[in-house]
């Protein structure tokens, strides 16, 4: 059973590692190997740890973190939704997404946005997100990645 808890400052390195493994295993074919390596280079201390101050969550199975998810209330944006490769297909990503949507609703946010990776767009569509036009995400590291901007009106 998945337990979701708010991340702490100390969770930055494990959240970064989940992100790294998820990108390198799930984005094969959607992005080049060079893009994925550039996207995942560095360390949590290079800025990723700062995200723990936002509503950032870890999904844990038997106490071990296996997934991450974040809500940026200022931009109404869902992000950092990553699941360790060995836990894909168990509904963990969907549970984390649902949790983030409930957090948004509790904060009075009725519509959320996200930039889906090319490999994840169908995952979001199955959960009510709309968007099909490809765009370019400009990462803080200077990497430009194709993405699909999406939006979902949340049910109250």
C-alpha positions as a Python dict, from the first residue, in 0.01 Angstrom:
ca = {
    (1, 'X'): (0, 0, 0),
    (2, 'X'): (128, 345, -90),
    (3, 'X'): (173, 598, 188),
    (4, 'X'): (226, 958, 83),
    (5, 'X'): (408, 1199, 309),
    (6, 'X'): (534, 1553, 283),
    (7, 'X'): (903, 1566, 195),
    (8, 'X'): (1152, 1726, 429),
    (9, 'X'): (1473, 1913, 352),
    (10, 'X'): (1663, 1589, 410),
    (11, 'X'): (1466, 1410, 135),
    (12, 'X'): (1628, 1604, -151),
    (13, 'X'): (1889, 1338, -236),
    (14, 'X'): (1642, 1047, -243),
    (15, 'X'): (1392, 1252, -447),
    (16, 'X'): (1671, 1339, -692),
    (17, 'X'): (1769, 971, -720),
    (18, 'X'): (1408, 865, -790),
    (19, 'X'): (1392, 1134, -1061),
    (20, 'X'): (1722, 1022, -1214),
    (21, 'X'): (1623, 653, -1229),
    (22, 'X'): (1275, 731, -1362),
    (23, 'X'): (1401, 954, -1643),
    (24, 'X'): (1677, 716, -1747),
    (25, 'X'): (1444, 416, -1762),
    (26, 'X'): (1111, 560, -1879),
    (27, 'X'): (1215, 826, -2129),
    (28, 'X'): (1407, 592, -2359),
    (29, 'X'): (1285, 650, -2712),
    (30, 'X'): (1112, 978, -2629),
    (31, 'X'): (1443, 1161, -2584),
    (32, 'X'): (1799, 1094, -2691),
    (33, 'X'): (2050, 936, -2454),
    (34, 'X'): (2243, 1264, -2458),
    (35, 'X'): (1933, 1462, -2357),
    (36, 'X'): (1858, 1220, -2072),
    (37, 'X'): (2215, 1234, -1943),
    (38, 'X'): (2218, 1614, -1955),
    (39, 'X'): (1875, 1626, -1789),
    (40, 'X'): (1991, 1406, -1502),
    (41, 'X'): (2343, 1532, -1443),
    (42, 'X'): (2446, 1705, -1125),
    (43, 'X'): (2330, 1641, -771),
    (44, 'X'): (2036, 1726, -549),
    (45, 'X'): (2241, 2002, -390),
    (46, 'X'): (2258, 2180, -727),
    (47, 'X'): (1908, 2317, -671),
    (48, 'X'): (1676, 2017, -659),
    (49, 'X'): (1679, 2013, -278),
    (50, 'X'): (1522, 2362, -279),
    (51, 'X'): (1203, 2207, -421),
    (52, 'X'): (1142, 2033, -87),
    (53, 'X'): (1011, 2368, 45),
    (54, 'X'): (715, 2349, -194),
    (55, 'X'): (431, 2104, -138),
    (56, 'X'): (662, 1815, -236),
    (57, 'X'): (567, 1458, -150),
    (58, 'X'): (723, 1116, -135),
    (59, 'X'): (522, 802, -202),
    (60, 'X'): (649, 517, 14),
    (61, 'X'): (597, 142, 7),
    (62, 'X'): (680, -28, 337),
    (63, 'X'): (853, 292, 445),
    (64, 'X'): (1080, 315, 140),
    (65, 'X'): (1041, 613, -97),
    (66, 'X'): (948, 494, -448),
    (67, 'X'): (777, 800, -601),
    (68, 'X'): (776, 1178, -592),
    (69, 'X'): (529, 1451, -679),
    (70, 'X'): (508, 1825, -633),
    (71, 'X'): (254, 2103, -655),
    (72, 'X'): (367, 2459, -725),
    (73, 'X'): (69, 2656, -590),
    (74, 'X'): (195, 2989, -727),
    (75, 'X'): (178, 2856, -1083),
    (76, 'X'): (-100, 2596, -1025),
    (77, 'X'): (148, 2343, -1163),
    (78, 'X'): (186, 1972, -1100),
    (79, 'X'): (542, 1849, -1142),
    (80, 'X'): (821, 1616, -1039),
    (81, 'X'): (594, 1312, -1076),
    (82, 'X'): (842, 1024, -1091),
    (83, 'X'): (817, 656, -998),
    (84, 'X'): (1109, 415, -955),
    (85, 'X'): (1133, 170, -1246),
    (86, 'X'): (1058, -137, -1032),
    (87, 'X'): (728, 13, -918),
    (88, 'X'): (582, 115, -1256),
    (89, 'X'): (244, -38, -1339),
    (90, 'X'): (120, -59, -980),
    (91, 'X'): (-95, 256, -985),
    (92, 'X'): (154, 454, -778),
    (93, 'X'): (184, 742, -1026),
    (94, 'X'): (-193, 773, -1046),
    (95, 'X'): (-226, 774, -667),
    (96, 'X'): (39, 1044, -635),
    (97, 'X'): (-129, 1253, -905),
    (98, 'X'): (-465, 1220, -731),
    (99, 'X'): (-303, 1328, -404),
    (100, 'X'): (-154, 1637, -568),
    (101, 'X'): (-492, 1727, -716),
    (102, 'X'): (-653, 1698, -371),
    (103, 'X'): (-383, 1924, -225),
    (104, 'X'): (-457, 2176, -503),
    (105, 'X'): (-829, 2167, -428),
    (106, 'X'): (-762, 2216, -56),
    (107, 'X'): (-564, 2529, -149),
    (108, 'X'): (-855, 2659, -359),
    (109, 'X'): (-693, 2576, -693),
    (110, 'X'): (-958, 2459, -939),
    (111, 'X'): (-739, 2408, -1246),
    (112, 'X'): (-387, 2267, -1269),
    (113, 'X'): (-132, 2267, -1548),
    (114, 'X'): (174, 2059, -1627),
    (115, 'X'): (432, 1997, -1897),
    (116, 'X'): (413, 1627, -1979),
    (117, 'X'): (714, 1447, -2114),
    (118, 'X'): (640, 1288, -2451),
    (119, 'X'): (632, 941, -2294),
    (120, 'X'): (389, 1047, -2017),
    (121, 'X'): (123, 1242, -2212),
    (122, 'X'): (-108, 939, -2246),
    (123, 'X'): (-80, 870, -1871),
    (124, 'X'): (-212, 1221, -1803),
    (125, 'X'): (-480, 1203, -2073),
    (126, 'X'): (-620, 889, -1911),
    (127, 'X'): (-657, 1096, -1594),
    (128, 'X'): (-849, 1381, -1754),
    (129, 'X'): (-571, 1615, -1864),
    (130, 'X'): (-612, 1788, -2198),
    (131, 'X'): (-346, 1903, -2439),
    (132, 'X'): (-188, 1775, -2757),
    (133, 'X'): (24, 2056, -2897),
    (134, 'X'): (395, 1994, -2863),
    (135, 'X'): (604, 2270, -2710),
    (136, 'X'): (954, 2313, -2573),
    (137, 'X'): (1034, 2305, -2202),
    (138, 'X'): (1337, 2516, -2115),
    (139, 'X'): (1497, 2355, -1810),
    (140, 'X'): (1695, 2556, -1554),
    (141, 'X'): (2005, 2365, -1670),
    (142, 'X'): (1970, 2510, -2020),
    (143, 'X'): (1836, 2191, -2178),
    (144, 'X'): (1545, 2226, -2419),
    (145, 'X'): (1306, 1929, -2417),
    (146, 'X'): (994, 1862, -2622),
    (147, 'X'): (686, 1843, -2400),
    (148, 'X'): (307, 1857, -2413),
    (149, 'X'): (155, 2141, -2204),
    (150, 'X'): (-163, 2006, -2041),
    (151, 'X'): (-444, 2134, -1822),
    (152, 'X'): (-713, 1979, -1603),
    (153, 'X'): (-1015, 2135, -1439),
    (154, 'X'): (-1046, 1976, -1095),
    (155, 'X'): (-1376, 1848, -960),
    (156, 'X'): (-1483, 2001, -633),
}
